[in-house]
Amino acid sequence: MDSSIIGKIQKAKQYAEQKDRVNITSFAATFKGNHDEYDVRFENGAWLCECHFFATREICSHTMALQRILDEMLTKQPEPA
């Protein structure tokens, strides 16, 4: 392995420990729930899930779980005035 690759691997390890360097602004995932699979998205600071619970409440166990997993890497929504 050449020295430039070794340096990049070391830098990647360093970045992985500094989660505050990452700011996720949008992403899509498939969440395997107990009953089905659901497409979950995070766009413009807002969650979207195709499950029935989210359709009526705009929050669900799938989005809450991903919030916990991704925590400080998600774009923070501005506080309401």
mmCIF file of the N, C-alpha and C atoms, coordinates in Angstrom:
data_MODEL
# 
_entry.id   MODEL 
# 
loop_
_atom_site.group_PDB 
_atom_site.id 
_atom_site.type_symbol 
_atom_site.label_atom_id 
_atom_site.label_alt_id 
_atom_site.label_comp_id 
_atom_site.label_asym_id 
_atom_site.label_entity_id 
_atom_site.label_seq_id 
_atom_site.pdbx_PDB_ins_code 
_atom_site.Cartn_x 
_atom_site.Cartn_y 
_atom_site.Cartn_z 
_atom_site.occupancy 
_atom_site.B_iso_or_equiv 
_atom_site.pdbx_formal_charge 
_atom_site.auth_seq_id 
_atom_site.auth_comp_id 
_atom_site.auth_asym_id 
_atom_site.auth_atom_id 
_atom_site.pdbx_PDB_model_num 
ATOM 1   N N  . MET A 1 1  ? 0.855   -1.170 0.000  1.00 0.00 ? 1  MET A N  1 
ATOM 2   C CA . MET A 1 1  ? 0.000   0.000  0.000  1.00 0.00 ? 1  MET A CA 1 
ATOM 3   C C  . MET A 1 1  ? 0.902   1.235  0.000  1.00 0.00 ? 1  MET A C  1 
ATOM 4   N N  . ASP A 1 2  ? 0.621   2.182  -0.891 1.00 0.00 ? 2  ASP A N  1 
ATOM 5   C CA . ASP A 1 2  ? 1.497   3.358  -0.955 1.00 0.00 ? 2  ASP A CA 1 
ATOM 6   C C  . ASP A 1 2  ? 1.181   4.351  0.166  1.00 0.00 ? 2  ASP A C  1 
ATOM 7   N N  . SER A 1 3  ? 2.116   5.232  0.428  1.00 0.00 ? 3  SER A N  1 
ATOM 8   C CA . SER A 1 3  ? 2.014   6.141  1.575  1.00 0.00 ? 3  SER A CA 1 
ATOM 9   C C  . SER A 1 3  ? 0.839   7.116  1.461  1.00 0.00 ? 3  SER A C  1 
ATOM 10  N N  . SER A 1 4  ? 0.447   7.488  0.248  1.00 0.00 ? 4  SER A N  1 
ATOM 11  C CA . SER A 1 4  ? -0.678  8.420  0.115  1.00 0.00 ? 4  SER A CA 1 
ATOM 12  C C  . SER A 1 4  ? -1.990  7.756  0.545  1.00 0.00 ? 4  SER A C  1 
ATOM 13  N N  . ILE A 1 5  ? -2.149  6.477  0.260  1.00 0.00 ? 5  ILE A N  1 
ATOM 14  C CA . ILE A 1 5  ? -3.351  5.751  0.690  1.00 0.00 ? 5  ILE A CA 1 
ATOM 15  C C  . ILE A 1 5  ? -3.352  5.599  2.211  1.00 0.00 ? 5  ILE A C  1 
ATOM 16  N N  . ILE A 1 6  ? -2.209  5.293  2.783  1.00 0.00 ? 6  ILE A N  1 
ATOM 17  C CA . ILE A 1 6  ? -2.103  5.161  4.237  1.00 0.00 ? 6  ILE A CA 1 
ATOM 18  C C  . ILE A 1 6  ? -2.498  6.472  4.915  1.00 0.00 ? 6  ILE A C  1 
ATOM 19  N N  . GLY A 1 7  ? -2.040  7.583  4.371  1.00 0.00 ? 7  GLY A N  1 
ATOM 20  C CA . GLY A 1 7  ? -2.400  8.896  4.911  1.00 0.00 ? 7  GLY A CA 1 
ATOM 21  C C  . GLY A 1 7  ? -3.894  9.153  4.829  1.00 0.00 ? 7  GLY A C  1 
ATOM 22  N N  . LYS A 1 8  ? -4.513  8.751  3.719  1.00 0.00 ? 8  LYS A N  1 
ATOM 23  C CA . LYS A 1 8  ? -5.964  8.952  3.550  1.00 0.00 ? 8  LYS A CA 1 
ATOM 24  C C  . LYS A 1 8  ? -6.752  8.078  4.527  1.00 0.00 ? 8  LYS A C  1 
ATOM 25  N N  . ILE A 1 9  ? -6.287  6.863  4.765  1.00 0.00 ? 9  ILE A N  1 
ATOM 26  C CA . ILE A 1 9  ? -6.951  5.975  5.723  1.00 0.00 ? 9  ILE A CA 1 
ATOM 27  C C  . ILE A 1 9  ? -6.881  6.571  7.124  1.00 0.00 ? 9  ILE A C  1 
ATOM 28  N N  . GLN A 1 10 ? -5.733  7.094  7.494  1.00 0.00 ? 10 GLN A N  1 
ATOM 29  C CA . GLN A 1 10 ? -5.578  7.726  8.808  1.00 0.00 ? 10 GLN A CA 1 
ATOM 30  C C  . GLN A 1 10 ? -6.484  8.951  8.938  1.00 0.00 ? 10 GLN A C  1 
ATOM 31  N N  . LYS A 1 11 ? -6.559  9.733  7.875  1.00 0.00 ? 11 LYS A N  1 
ATOM 32  C CA . LYS A 1 11 ? -7.412  10.922 7.888  1.00 0.00 ? 11 LYS A CA 1 
ATOM 33  C C  . LYS A 1 11 ? -8.887  10.521 8.003  1.00 0.00 ? 11 LYS A C  1 
ATOM 34  N N  . ALA A 1 12 ? -9.283  9.460  7.303  1.00 0.00 ? 12 ALA A N  1 
ATOM 35  C CA . ALA A 1 12 ? -10.665 8.976  7.371  1.00 0.00 ? 12 ALA A CA 1 
ATOM 36  C C  . ALA A 1 12 ? -11.020 8.534  8.788  1.00 0.00 ? 12 ALA A C  1 
ATOM 37  N N  . LYS A 1 13 ? -10.109 7.845  9.458  1.00 0.00 ? 13 LYS A N  1 
ATOM 38  C CA . LYS A 1 13 ? -10.343 7.425  10.845 1.00 0.00 ? 13 LYS A CA 1 
ATOM 39  C C  . LYS A 1 13 ? -10.525 8.644  11.748 1.00 0.00 ? 13 LYS A C  1 
ATOM 40  N N  . GLN A 1 14 ? -9.714  9.654  11.528 1.00 0.00 ? 14 GLN A N  1 
ATOM 41  C CA . GLN A 1 14 ? -9.793  10.887 12.310 1.00 0.00 ? 14 GLN A CA 1 
ATOM 42  C C  . GLN A 1 14 ? -11.142 11.582 12.072 1.00 0.00 ? 14 GLN A C  1 
ATOM 43  N N  . TYR A 1 15 ? -11.542 11.686 10.815 1.00 0.00 ? 15 TYR A N  1 
ATOM 44  C CA . TYR A 1 15 ? -12.827 12.306 10.486 1.00 0.00 ? 15 TYR A CA 1 
ATOM 45  C C  . TYR A 1 15 ? -13.990 11.529 11.108 1.00 0.00 ? 15 TYR A C  1 
ATOM 46  N N  . ALA A 1 16 ? -13.923 10.209 11.079 1.00 0.00 ? 16 ALA A N  1 
ATOM 47  C CA . ALA A 1 16 ? -15.008 9.377  11.608 1.00 0.00 ? 16 ALA A CA 1 
ATOM 48  C C  . ALA A 1 16 ? -15.223 9.613  13.097 1.00 0.00 ? 16 ALA A C  1 
ATOM 49  N N  . GLU A 1 17 ? -14.193 10.000 13.806 1.00 0.00 ? 17 GLU A N  1 
ATOM 50  C CA . GLU A 1 17 ? -14.306 10.283 15.232 1.00 0.00 ? 17 GLU A CA 1 
ATOM 51  C C  . GLU A 1 17 ? -14.821 11.699 15.500 1.00 0.00 ? 17 GLU A C  1 
ATOM 52  N N  . GLN A 1 18 ? -14.840 12.545 14.489 1.00 0.00 ? 18 GLN A N  1 
ATOM 53  C CA . GLN A 1 18 ? -15.266 13.937 14.639 1.00 0.00 ? 18 GLN A CA 1 
ATOM 54  C C  . GLN A 1 18 ? -16.581 14.154 13.887 1.00 0.00 ? 18 GLN A C  1 
ATOM 55  N N  . LYS A 1 19 ? -17.656 13.604 14.445 1.00 0.00 ? 19 LYS A N  1 
ATOM 56  C CA . LYS A 1 19 ? -18.952 13.643 13.768 1.00 0.00 ? 19 LYS A CA 1 
ATOM 57  C C  . LYS A 1 19 ? -19.461 15.051 13.517 1.00 0.00 ? 19 LYS A C  1 
ATOM 58  N N  . ASP A 1 20 ? -18.968 16.022 14.278 1.00 0.00 ? 20 ASP A N  1 
ATOM 59  C CA . ASP A 1 20 ? -19.428 17.399 14.077 1.00 0.00 ? 20 ASP A CA 1 
ATOM 60  C C  . ASP A 1 20 ? -18.954 17.975 12.747 1.00 0.00 ? 20 ASP A C  1 
ATOM 61  N N  . ARG A 1 21 ? -18.063 17.294 12.053 1.00 0.00 ? 21 ARG A N  1 
ATOM 62  C CA . ARG A 1 21 ? -17.611 17.738 10.732 1.00 0.00 ? 21 ARG A CA 1 
ATOM 63  C C  . ARG A 1 21 ? -18.654 17.454 9.644  1.00 0.00 ? 21 ARG A C  1 
ATOM 64  N N  . VAL A 1 22 ? -19.592 16.552 9.944  1.00 0.00 ? 22 VAL A N  1 
ATOM 65  C CA . VAL A 1 22 ? -20.571 16.112 8.949  1.00 0.00 ? 22 VAL A CA 1 
ATOM 66  C C  . VAL A 1 22 ? -21.908 16.779 9.224  1.00 0.00 ? 22 VAL A C  1 
ATOM 67  N N  . ASN A 1 23 ? -22.520 17.312 8.171  1.00 0.00 ? 23 ASN A N  1 
ATOM 68  C CA . ASN A 1 23 ? -23.838 17.917 8.269  1.00 0.00 ? 23 ASN A CA 1 
ATOM 69  C C  . ASN A 1 23 ? -24.693 17.339 7.147  1.00 0.00 ? 23 ASN A C  1 
ATOM 70  N N  . ILE A 1 24 ? -25.568 16.415 7.498  1.00 0.00 ? 24 ILE A N  1 
ATOM 71  C CA . ILE A 1 24 ? -26.422 15.768 6.503  1.00 0.00 ? 24 ILE A CA 1 
ATOM 72  C C  . ILE A 1 24 ? -27.588 16.696 6.197  1.00 0.00 ? 24 ILE A C  1 
ATOM 73  N N  . THR A 1 25 ? -27.738 17.046 4.925  1.00 0.00 ? 25 THR A N  1 
ATOM 74  C CA . THR A 1 25 ? -28.826 17.931 4.515  1.00 0.00 ? 25 THR A CA 1 
ATOM 75  C C  . THR A 1 25 ? -29.972 17.162 3.857  1.00 0.00 ? 25 THR A C  1 
ATOM 76  N N  . SER A 1 26 ? -29.669 16.008 3.263  1.00 0.00 ? 26 SER A N  1 
ATOM 77  C CA . SER A 1 26 ? -30.720 15.158 2.707  1.00 0.00 ? 26 SER A CA 1 
ATOM 78  C C  . SER A 1 26 ? -30.184 13.744 2.533  1.00 0.00 ? 26 SER A C  1 
ATOM 79  N N  . PHE A 1 27 ? -31.088 12.779 2.646  1.00 0.00 ? 27 PHE A N  1 
ATOM 80  C CA . PHE A 1 27 ? -30.731 11.400 2.381  1.00 0.00 ? 27 PHE A CA 1 
ATOM 81  C C  . PHE A 1 27 ? -32.005 10.576 2.286  1.00 0.00 ? 27 PHE A C  1 
ATOM 82  N N  . ALA A 1 28 ? -31.868 9.367  1.766  1.00 0.00 ? 28 ALA A N  1 
ATOM 83  C CA . ALA A 1 28 ? -32.982 8.427  1.675  1.00 0.00 ? 28 ALA A CA 1 
ATOM 84  C C  . ALA A 1 28 ? -32.511 7.079  2.195  1.00 0.00 ? 28 ALA A C  1 
ATOM 85  N N  . ALA A 1 29 ? -33.421 6.367  2.844  1.00 0.00 ? 29 ALA A N  1 
ATOM 86  C CA . ALA A 1 29 ? -33.093 5.056  3.392  1.00 0.00 ? 29 ALA A CA 1 
ATOM 87  C C  . ALA A 1 29 ? -34.326 4.164  3.327  1.00 0.00 ? 29 ALA A C  1 
ATOM 88  N N  . THR A 1 30 ? -34.092 2.872  3.324  1.00 0.00 ? 30 THR A N  1 
ATOM 89  C CA . THR A 1 30 ? -35.164 1.903  3.461  1.00 0.00 ? 30 THR A CA 1 
ATOM 90  C C  . THR A 1 30 ? -35.086 1.351  4.871  1.00 0.00 ? 30 THR A C  1 
ATOM 91  N N  . PHE A 1 31 ? -36.159 1.468  5.604  1.00 0.00 ? 31 PHE A N  1 
ATOM 92  C CA . PHE A 1 31 ? -36.212 1.026  6.993  1.00 0.00 ? 31 PHE A CA 1 
ATOM 93  C C  . PHE A 1 31 ? -37.005 -0.275 7.044  1.00 0.00 ? 31 PHE A C  1 
ATOM 94  N N  . LYS A 1 32 ? -36.394 -1.331 7.562  1.00 0.00 ? 32 LYS A N  1 
ATOM 95  C CA . LYS A 1 32 ? -37.075 -2.619 7.695  1.00 0.00 ? 32 LYS A CA 1 
ATOM 96  C C  . LYS A 1 32 ? -37.789 -2.657 9.040  1.00 0.00 ? 32 LYS A C  1 
ATOM 97  N N  . GLY A 1 33 ? -39.074 -2.370 9.023  1.00 0.00 ? 33 GLY A N  1 
ATOM 98  C CA . GLY A 1 33 ? -39.876 -2.387 10.241 1.00 0.00 ? 33 GLY A CA 1 
ATOM 99  C C  . GLY A 1 33 ? -40.330 -3.797 10.575 1.00 0.00 ? 33 GLY A C  1 
ATOM 100 N N  . ASN A 1 34 ? -41.135 -3.939 11.620 1.00 0.00 ? 34 ASN A N  1 
ATOM 101 C CA . ASN A 1 34 ? -41.639 -5.254 12.017 1.00 0.00 ? 34 ASN A CA 1 
ATOM 102 C C  . ASN A 1 34 ? -42.658 -5.807 11.032 1.00 0.00 ? 34 ASN A C  1 
ATOM 103 N N  . HIS A 1 35 ? -43.355 -4.923 10.322 1.00 0.00 ? 35 HIS A N  1 
ATOM 104 C CA . HIS A 1 35 ? -44.435 -5.364 9.454  1.00 0.00 ? 35 HIS A CA 1 
ATOM 105 C C  . HIS A 1 35 ? -44.151 -5.181 7.972  1.00 0.00 ? 35 HIS A C  1 
ATOM 106 N N  . ASP A 1 36 ? -43.250 -4.292 7.628  1.00 0.00 ? 36 ASP A N  1 
ATOM 107 C CA . ASP A 1 36 ? -43.016 -3.972 6.217  1.00 0.00 ? 36 ASP A CA 1 
ATOM 108 C C  . ASP A 1 36 ? -41.723 -3.178 6.101  1.00 0.00 ? 36 ASP A C  1 
ATOM 109 N N  . GLU A 1 37 ? -41.343 -2.851 4.882  1.00 0.00 ? 37 GLU A N  1 
ATOM 110 C CA . GLU A 1 37 ? -40.220 -1.950 4.635  1.00 0.00 ? 37 GLU A CA 1 
ATOM 111 C C  . GLU A 1 37 ? -40.782 -0.593 4.238  1.00 0.00 ? 37 GLU A C  1 
ATOM 112 N N  . TYR A 1 38 ? -40.125 0.467  4.720  1.00 0.00 ? 38 TYR A N  1 
ATOM 113 C CA . TYR A 1 38 ? -40.618 1.818  4.468  1.00 0.00 ? 38 TYR A CA 1 
ATOM 114 C C  . TYR A 1 38 ? -39.502 2.697  3.924  1.00 0.00 ? 38 TYR A C  1 
ATOM 115 N N  . ASP A 1 39 ? -39.832 3.498  2.940  1.00 0.00 ? 39 ASP A N  1 
ATOM 116 C CA . ASP A 1 39 ? -38.886 4.491  2.437  1.00 0.00 ? 39 ASP A CA 1 
ATOM 117 C C  . ASP A 1 39 ? -38.967 5.706  3.349  1.00 0.00 ? 39 ASP A C  1 
ATOM 118 N N  . VAL A 1 40 ? -37.814 6.095  3.884  1.00 0.00 ? 40 VAL A N  1 
ATOM 119 C CA . VAL A 1 40 ? -37.728 7.241  4.783  1.00 0.00 ? 40 VAL A CA 1 
ATOM 120 C C  . VAL A 1 40 ? -36.753 8.231  4.167  1.00 0.00 ? 40 VAL A C  1 
ATOM 121 N N  . ARG A 1 41 ? -37.112 9.517  4.180  1.00 0.00 ? 41 ARG A N  1 
ATOM 122 C CA . ARG A 1 41 ? -36.245 10.555 3.619  1.00 0.00 ? 41 ARG A CA 1 
ATOM 123 C C  . ARG A 1 41 ? -36.094 11.700 4.610  1.00 0.00 ? 41 ARG A C  1 
ATOM 124 N N  . PHE A 1 42 ? -34.980 12.384 4.474  1.00 0.00 ? 42 PHE A N  1 
ATOM 125 C CA . PHE A 1 42 ? -34.737 13.618 5.214  1.00 0.00 ? 42 PHE A CA 1 
ATOM 126 C C  . PHE A 1 42 ? -34.384 14.655 4.168  1.00 0.00 ? 42 PHE A C  1 
ATOM 127 N N  . GLU A 1 43 ? -35.238 15.677 4.013  1.00 0.00 ? 43 GLU A N  1 
ATOM 128 C CA . GLU A 1 43 ? -35.052 16.699 2.983  1.00 0.00 ? 43 GLU A CA 1 
ATOM 129 C C  . GLU A 1 43 ? -35.376 18.072 3.556  1.00 0.00 ? 43 GLU A C  1 
ATOM 130 N N  . ASN A 1 44 ? -34.505 19.030 3.304  1.00 0.00 ? 44 ASN A N  1 
ATOM 131 C CA . ASN A 1 44 ? -34.736 20.409 3.748  1.00 0.00 ? 44 ASN A CA 1 
ATOM 132 C C  . ASN A 1 44 ? -35.088 20.493 5.235  1.00 0.00 ? 44 ASN A C  1 
ATOM 133 N N  . GLY A 1 45 ? -34.408 19.687 6.044  1.00 0.00 ? 45 GLY A N  1 
ATOM 134 C CA . GLY A 1 45 ? -34.620 19.723 7.483  1.00 0.00 ? 45 GLY A CA 1 
ATOM 135 C C  . GLY A 1 45 ? -35.887 19.045 7.968  1.00 0.00 ? 45 GLY A C  1 
ATOM 136 N N  . ALA A 1 46 ? -36.560 18.300 7.095  1.00 0.00 ? 46 ALA A N  1 
ATOM 137 C CA . ALA A 1 46 ? -37.819 17.653 7.478  1.00 0.00 ? 46 ALA A CA 1 
ATOM 138 C C  . ALA A 1 46 ? -37.788 16.163 7.135  1.00 0.00 ? 46 ALA A C  1 
ATOM 139 N N  . TRP A 1 47 ? -38.454 15.381 7.968  1.00 0.00 ? 47 TRP A N  1 
ATOM 140 C CA . TRP A 1 47 ? -38.563 13.943 7.761  1.00 0.00 ? 47 TRP A CA 1 
ATOM 141 C C  . TRP A 1 47 ? -39.779 13.604 6.920  1.00 0.00 ? 47 TRP A C  1 
ATOM 142 N N  . LEU A 1 48 ? -39.667 12.534 6.140  1.00 0.00 ? 48 LEU A N  1 
ATOM 143 C CA . LEU A 1 48 ? -40.781 11.981 5.376  1.00 0.00 ? 48 LEU A CA 1 
ATOM 144 C C  . LEU A 1 48 ? -40.701 10.462 5.492  1.00 0.00 ? 48 LEU A C  1 
ATOM 145 N N  . CYS A 1 49 ? -41.828 9.818  5.783  1.00 0.00 ? 49 CYS A N  1 
ATOM 146 C CA . CYS A 1 49 ? -41.880 8.359  5.835  1.00 0.00 ? 49 CYS A CA 1 
ATOM 147 C C  . CYS A 1 49 ? -43.179 7.923  5.188  1.00 0.00 ? 49 CYS A C  1 
ATOM 148 N N  . GLU A 1 50 ? -43.147 6.802  4.506  1.00 0.00 ? 50 GLU A N  1 
ATOM 149 C CA . GLU A 1 50 ? -44.344 6.350  3.806  1.00 0.00 ? 50 GLU A CA 1 
ATOM 150 C C  . GLU A 1 50 ? -45.254 5.477  4.672  1.00 0.00 ? 50 GLU A C  1 
ATOM 151 N N  . CYS A 1 51 ? -44.943 5.306  5.961  1.00 0.00 ? 51 CYS A N  1 
ATOM 152 C CA . CYS A 1 51 ? -45.800 4.470  6.813  1.00 0.00 ? 51 CYS A CA 1 
ATOM 153 C C  . CYS A 1 51 ? -47.112 5.196  7.145  1.00 0.00 ? 51 CYS A C  1 
ATOM 154 N N  . HIS A 1 52 ? -48.105 4.418  7.534  1.00 0.00 ? 52 HIS A N  1 
ATOM 155 C CA . HIS A 1 52 ? -49.434 4.972  7.821  1.00 0.00 ? 52 HIS A CA 1 
ATOM 156 C C  . HIS A 1 52 ? -49.422 5.900  9.037  1.00 0.00 ? 52 HIS A C  1 
ATOM 157 N N  . PHE A 1 53 ? -48.635 5.571  10.054 1.00 0.00 ? 53 PHE A N  1 
ATOM 158 C CA . PHE A 1 53 ? -48.585 6.397  11.264 1.00 0.00 ? 53 PHE A CA 1 
ATOM 159 C C  . PHE A 1 53 ? -48.058 7.789  10.934 1.00 0.00 ? 53 PHE A C  1 
ATOM 160 N N  . PHE A 1 54 ? -46.997 7.860  10.130 1.00 0.00 ? 54 PHE A N  1 
ATOM 161 C CA . PHE A 1 54 ? -46.418 9.151  9.758  1.00 0.00 ? 54 PHE A CA 1 
ATOM 162 C C  . PHE A 1 54 ? -47.416 9.992  8.962  1.00 0.00 ? 54 PHE A C  1 
ATOM 163 N N  . ALA A 1 55 ? -48.221 9.348  8.141  1.00 0.00 ? 55 ALA A N  1 
ATOM 164 C CA . ALA A 1 55 ? -49.180 10.067 7.290  1.00 0.00 ? 55 ALA A CA 1 
ATOM 165 C C  . ALA A 1 55 ? -50.163 10.903 8.104  1.00 0.00 ? 55 ALA A C  1 
ATOM 166 N N  . THR A 1 56 ? -50.464 10.476 9.314  1.00 0.00 ? 56 THR A N  1 
ATOM 167 C CA . THR A 1 56 ? -51.429 11.216 10.131 1.00 0.00 ? 56 THR A CA 1 
ATOM 168 C C  . THR A 1 56 ? -50.784 12.061 11.227 1.00 0.00 ? 56 THR A C  1 
ATOM 169 N N  . ARG A 1 57 ? -49.509 11.764 11.568 1.00 0.00 ? 57 ARG A N  1 
ATOM 170 C CA . ARG A 1 57 ? -48.896 12.467 12.700 1.00 0.00 ? 57 ARG A CA 1 
ATOM 171 C C  . ARG A 1 57 ? -47.588 13.192 12.383 1.00 0.00 ? 57 ARG A C  1 
ATOM 172 N N  . GLU A 1 58 ? -47.064 12.987 11.194 1.00 0.00 ? 58 GLU A N  1 
ATOM 173 C CA . GLU A 1 58 ? -45.801 13.598 10.748 1.00 0.00 ? 58 GLU A CA 1 
ATOM 174 C C  . GLU A 1 58 ? -44.612 13.239 11.639 1.00 0.00 ? 58 GLU A C  1 
ATOM 175 N N  . ILE A 1 59 ? -44.700 12.100 12.319 1.00 0.00 ? 59 ILE A N  1 
ATOM 176 C CA . ILE A 1 59 ? -43.602 11.516 13.092 1.00 0.00 ? 59 ILE A CA 1 
ATOM 177 C C  . ILE A 1 59 ? -43.920 10.030 13.235 1.00 0.00 ? 59 ILE A C  1 
ATOM 178 N N  . CYS A 1 60 ? -42.901 9.207  13.342 1.00 0.00 ? 60 CYS A N  1 
ATOM 179 C CA . CYS A 1 60 ? -43.125 7.771  13.512 1.00 0.00 ? 60 CYS A CA 1 
ATOM 180 C C  . CYS A 1 60 ? -41.879 7.133  14.122 1.00 0.00 ? 60 CYS A C  1 
ATOM 181 N N  . SER A 1 61 ? -41.986 5.855  14.452 1.00 0.00 ? 61 SER A N  1 
ATOM 182 C CA . SER A 1 61 ? -40.853 5.160  15.066 1.00 0.00 ? 61 SER A CA 1 
ATOM 183 C C  . SER A 1 61 ? -39.661 5.086  14.118 1.00 0.00 ? 61 SER A C  1 
ATOM 184 N N  . HIS A 1 62 ? -39.913 5.055  12.820 1.00 0.00 ? 62 HIS A N  1 
ATOM 185 C CA . HIS A 1 62 ? -38.818 4.965  11.841 1.00 0.00 ? 62 HIS A CA 1 
ATOM 186 C C  . HIS A 1 62 ? -38.006 6.261  11.809 1.00 0.00 ? 62 HIS A C  1 
ATOM 187 N N  . THR A 1 63 ? -38.702 7.398  11.760 1.00 0.00 ? 63 THR A N  1 
ATOM 188 C CA . THR A 1 63 ? -37.985 8.678  11.747 1.00 0.00 ? 63 THR A CA 1 
ATOM 189 C C  . THR A 1 63 ? -37.317 8.947  13.093 1.00 0.00 ? 63 THR A C  1 
ATOM 190 N N  . MET A 1 64 ? -37.976 8.571  14.191 1.00 0.00 ? 64 MET A N  1 
ATOM 191 C CA . MET A 1 64 ? -37.370 8.786  15.511 1.00 0.00 ? 64 MET A CA 1 
ATOM 192 C C  . MET A 1 64 ? -36.112 7.938  15.685 1.00 0.00 ? 64 MET A C  1 
ATOM 193 N N  . ALA A 1 65 ? -36.133 6.705  15.177 1.00 0.00 ? 65 ALA A N  1 
ATOM 194 C CA . ALA A 1 65 ? -34.949 5.844  15.273 1.00 0.00 ? 65 ALA A CA 1 
ATOM 195 C C  . ALA A 1 65 ? -33.790 6.430  14.476 1.00 0.00 ? 65 ALA A C  1 
ATOM 196 N N  . LEU A 1 66 ? -34.070 6.906  13.267 1.00 0.00 ? 66 LEU A N  1 
ATOM 197 C CA . LEU A 1 66 ? -33.006 7.495  12.449 1.00 0.00 ? 66 LEU A CA 1 
ATOM 198 C C  . LEU A 1 66 ? -32.483 8.790  13.060 1.00 0.00 ? 66 LEU A C  1 
ATOM 199 N N  . GLN A 1 67 ? -33.348 9.554  13.707 1.00 0.00 ? 67 GLN A N  1 
ATOM 200 C CA . GLN A 1 67 ? -32.884 10.759 14.408 1.00 0.00 ? 67 GLN A CA 1 
ATOM 201 C C  . GLN A 1 67 ? -31.883 10.383 15.494 1.00 0.00 ? 67 GLN A C  1 
ATOM 202 N N  . ARG A 1 68 ? -32.163 9.309  16.221 1.00 0.00 ? 68 ARG A N  1 
ATOM 203 C CA . ARG A 1 68 ? -31.245 8.865  17.276 1.00 0.00 ? 68 ARG A CA 1 
ATOM 204 C C  . ARG A 1 68 ? -29.923 8.376  16.689 1.00 0.00 ? 68 ARG A C  1 
ATOM 205 N N  . ILE A 1 69 ? -29.999 7.654  15.581 1.00 0.00 ? 69 ILE A N  1 
ATOM 206 C CA . ILE A 1 69 ? -28.787 7.123  14.956 1.00 0.00 ? 69 ILE A CA 1 
ATOM 207 C C  . ILE A 1 69 ? -27.906 8.251  14.436 1.00 0.00 ? 69 ILE A C  1 
ATOM 208 N N  . LEU A 1 70 ? -28.512 9.217  13.765 1.00 0.00 ? 70 LEU A N  1 
ATOM 209 C CA . LEU A 1 70 ? -27.754 10.270 13.079 1.00 0.00 ? 70 LEU A CA 1 
ATOM 210 C C  . LEU A 1 70 ? -27.524 11.510 13.937 1.00 0.00 ? 70 LEU A C  1 
ATOM 211 N N  . ASP A 1 71 ? -28.308 11.677 14.961 1.00 0.00 ? 71 ASP A N  1 
ATOM 212 C CA . ASP A 1 71 ? -28.227 12.745 15.955 1.00 0.00 ? 71 ASP A CA 1 
ATOM 213 C C  . ASP A 1 71 ? -27.563 14.024 15.470 1.00 0.00 ? 71 ASP A C  1 
ATOM 214 N N  . GLU A 1 72 ? -26.344 14.289 15.892 1.00 0.00 ? 72 GLU A N  1 
ATOM 215 C CA . GLU A 1 72 ? -25.715 15.589 15.655 1.00 0.00 ? 72 GLU A CA 1 
ATOM 216 C C  . GLU A 1 72 ? -25.294 15.829 14.207 1.00 0.00 ? 72 GLU A C  1 
ATOM 217 N N  . MET A 1 73 ? -25.433 14.831 13.337 1.00 0.00 ? 73 MET A N  1 
ATOM 218 C CA . MET A 1 73 ? -25.032 15.029 11.943 1.00 0.00 ? 73 MET A CA 1 
ATOM 219 C C  . MET A 1 73 ? -26.149 15.617 11.082 1.00 0.00 ? 73 MET A C  1 
ATOM 220 N N  . LEU A 1 74 ? -27.380 15.635 11.595 1.00 0.00 ? 74 LEU A N  1 
ATOM 221 C CA . LEU A 1 74 ? -28.497 16.173 10.822 1.00 0.00 ? 74 LEU A CA 1 
ATOM 222 C C  . LEU A 1 74 ? -28.505 17.688 10.867 1.00 0.00 ? 74 LEU A C  1 
ATOM 223 N N  . THR A 1 75 ? -28.934 18.294 9.772  1.00 0.00 ? 75 THR A N  1 
ATOM 224 C CA . THR A 1 75 ? -29.108 19.740 9.730  1.00 0.00 ? 75 THR A CA 1 
ATOM 225 C C  . THR A 1 75 ? -30.142 20.119 10.774 1.00 0.00 ? 75 THR A C  1 
ATOM 226 N N  . LYS A 1 76 ? -29.802 21.043 11.621 1.00 0.00 ? 76 LYS A N  1 
ATOM 227 C CA . LYS A 1 76 ? -30.719 21.474 12.672 1.00 0.00 ? 76 LYS A CA 1 
ATOM 228 C C  . LYS A 1 76 ? -31.801 22.365 12.083 1.00 0.00 ? 76 LYS A C  1 
ATOM 229 N N  . GLN A 1 77 ? -33.038 22.117 12.494 1.00 0.00 ? 77 GLN A N  1 
ATOM 230 C CA . GLN A 1 77 ? -34.140 22.955 12.066 1.00 0.00 ? 77 GLN A CA 1 
ATOM 231 C C  . GLN A 1 77 ? -34.165 24.201 12.935 1.00 0.00 ? 77 GLN A C  1 
ATOM 232 N N  . PRO A 1 78 ? -34.462 25.357 12.349 1.00 0.00 ? 78 PRO A N  1 
ATOM 233 C CA . PRO A 1 78 ? -34.546 26.575 13.162 1.00 0.00 ? 78 PRO A CA 1 
ATOM 234 C C  . PRO A 1 78 ? -35.681 26.469 14.173 1.00 0.00 ? 78 PRO A C  1 
ATOM 235 N N  . GLU A 1 79 ? -35.461 27.023 15.343 1.00 0.00 ? 79 GLU A N  1 
ATOM 236 C CA . GLU A 1 79 ? -36.488 27.038 16.387 1.00 0.00 ? 79 GLU A CA 1 
ATOM 237 C C  . GLU A 1 79 ? -37.628 27.952 15.954 1.00 0.00 ? 79 GLU A C  1 
ATOM 238 N N  . PRO A 1 80 ? -38.887 27.542 16.228 1.00 0.00 ? 80 PRO A N  1 
ATOM 239 C CA . PRO A 1 80 ? -40.008 28.416 15.878 1.00 0.00 ? 80 PRO A CA 1 
ATOM 240 C C  . PRO A 1 80 ? -39.949 29.722 16.667 1.00 0.00 ? 80 PRO A C  1 
ATOM 241 N N  . ALA A 1 81 ? -40.370 30.799 16.025 1.00 0.00 ? 81 ALA A N  1 
ATOM 242 C CA . ALA A 1 81 ? -40.323 32.127 16.678 1.00 0.00 ? 81 ALA A CA 1 
ATOM 243 C C  . ALA A 1 81 ? -41.431 32.299 17.673 1.00 0.00 ? 81 ALA A C  1 
# 
